Amino acid sequence: MSFYENLRHFADSYGLVVIFILFLTLCAWPFRPGAKRRNRDAARSIFEDENNGE
């Protein structure tokens, strides 16, 4: 079995599972319990340098 066939077999089976788990982890990351303050700070950071409309 060639190196290419081994990589293709991995990508078709285990690679897909690994990428799907990584996708779910990254989608759920902002919703973890300890992230509320950090998310709020990031959302408000774009307004830090405003001078009240001047």
C-alpha positions in Angstrom: 0.0 0.0 0.0 1.4 3.4 -1.0 1.8 6.4 1.2 -0.9 8.2 -0.8 -3.4 5.4 -0.2 -2.6 5.4 3.5 -3.2 9.2 3.7 -6.4 8.9 1.7 -7.7 6.1 3.9 -6.9 8.2 7.0 -8.6 11.3 5.5 -11.7 9.4 4.5 -12.2 7.8 7.9 -10.5 9.2 10.9 -9.6 12.6 9.5 -13.2 13.5 8.9 -14.1 12.6 12.5 -11.2 14.7 13.8 -12.1 17.7 11.7 -15.8 17.4 12.8 -14.9 17.3 16.5 -12.6 20.3 16.0 -15.4 22.2 14.2 -17.8 21.5 17.1 -15.2 22.5 19.7 -14.5 25.8 17.9 -18.2 26.5 17.6 -18.9 25.9 21.2 -15.8 27.7 22.5 -17.4 31.2 22.9 -20.3 29.7 24.9 -18.3 28.1 27.6 -19.1 29.4 31.1 -15.9 31.3 31.7 -16.0 33.3 28.5 -18.8 35.7 29.3 -16.6 38.5 30.5 -14.0 38.1 27.8 -16.7 38.1 25.1 -18.3 41.2 26.5 -15.0 43.0 26.6 -14.3 42.1 23.0 -17.7 43.3 21.9 -17.2 46.6 23.6 -13.6 47.1 22.6 -14.5 48.8 19.3 -16.1 51.7 21.2 -13.1 52.4 23.5 -11.6 55.2 21.4 -14.8 57.1 20.6 -15.1 60.7 21.7 -18.9 60.8 22.2 -19.5 61.6 18.5 -17.1 64.5 18.2 
